[in-house]
Amino acid sequence: MKISRILLFLIISILFISSGCQPKQAAYDIDFSKSEIDYEGAQDNGPPPIRIAISSVLSPTETVKNYREIASFIGEQLDRPAIVIQRRSYNEINNLMVNGGADIALFPTGAYINYGLHDNLEGVAMQERLGSSYYYGYIVAKEDSSIESLEDLKGKDIAFFDPTSYSGYTFVKEKLASWDETPDSFFKSHLFTYSHEGSINAVKNNVVDAAAVHSLSYENMELTDSDLTKDLKIISQSEAMGTGPVLVRSDLPDKEKEIITDSFLNMTDDSSMKQALEGLYIDRFIPFDPNLYPTSGDSHD
């Protein structure tokens, strides 16, 4: 089993790297070994930069410029330079915030439920994407396969996104638990790609039989590169979950927290932000509603 997973992981890593070599996705060179991506407005002198942490469910090479624009906008409102700090895993984003390594985070829902319920973090806004403040987890398989439901994946291979992702793992894990099963007992093998696009490519290239992905990421692929989702089908869907919140450190000055909140909620009123928001498929930011997120302690994304 371990050897099988290692081989699958190596294959999916190669596939993901290959997908990143396409001209369309090579516009930005992101070094994930670095702790920060410096925004061009950041300065060596003057006030300290506002640090905004992200872990994007969309392809990072296509979205980092738009996140930089958001960081710049927030920095301008605060009269401070801004930098974007990007991490692949949700746990890393949480650690940055809790340990004072970032001031603002655009948290995925799963990271918020699993990690974000700390006294030193406050929700100030949430995203509305593609006309909704909710999203779903999808399980997808090849259109020509005989797989029509989660039950049909017994003894087969599946790709997940992140261990704390609702759409990319937890909703499947919870469903299996209701059958007295676990991912280890139910599937022949499973792996984590930390990329919804990587998971999709794993299905298309027959590395796995199915993948659990974020509905908004999947729909974004349908809109921007339909070849990625061509010949795939959705075989299962989770319950609705609130979209990712914007969190700030509680120890920020009250005036700064007020400016940050107003900046996110009024961002769509600034015409210069239209392209960045559209590029991220964010319609607007709306007031944070804690009631849209469960507090049971199970992780969701």
NORPE-V783648 format. One line per field, one symbol per residue. ss: DSSP state (@ for helix, = for strand, . for the rest). burial: 1 if it has 9 or more other C-alpha atoms within 8 Angstrom, else 0. Layout:
ss: ???
burial: ???
This chain:
ss: .@@@@@@@@@@@@@@@@@@...@@@...........=............=====.....@@@@@@@@@@@@@@@@@@@...=====...@@@@@@@@@.....===..@@@@@@@.....=========..=.==.======.......@@@@...====.....@@@@@@@@@@@@@....@@@@..====...@@@@@@@@@.....=====@@@@@@@@@@.......======...==..=====....@@@@@@@@@@@@.@@@.@@@@@@@@@..======..@@@.........
burial: 0000100110111011000000001100000000001010010000001111111111111111011111111111110111111111110111111100111111111111111100001111111110001111111111000010010011011111111111111110100110001110011111111111111111110011111111111101110001011001011111001111111110010001101110111111000011011111111111010000100000111
